Amino acid sequence: MASKLAGAISDGAFKVLLGAALAVSPTFGSLFGVPAWLMVVTGSAILISGSVEIAYAHRRSMAACVRLMFAYDTGWTVATVVALGVAWLGSTAGGEIWAGYQAVASLAFTVLLLRAPAAPATAPATPVQPPTPDLSAGEPAP
């Protein structure tokens, strides 16, 4: 369980770093062949998604977190392959496909994570002692 939690937090940290880089560097827009505003929107969405993932990873069911990360990363892979294929064919839409997926999927991931079931409560660190019976009233001990 701890390794999955560390993985979720690491995934969120990667998104925060990537989102910040995409949002503040105009170089990425020209590199992907998309307008700078689209990179700012995409980077901001990824940044928000990563921040929420870090904040809520320990508050949500780990099964839900893993499913969401798997779905998001699978979509990321498919969008990247499609974008590369489109670019290879000579179209300039590859960057828009990738950036569009990132913006929409990041926000969807965030909403679904916020709506995911809460993590089960953990047992208290110290065992709770049952109350001691009052033997002065003549009650038998259990």
Beta strands, then each sheet from edge to edge (+ up, - down):
end
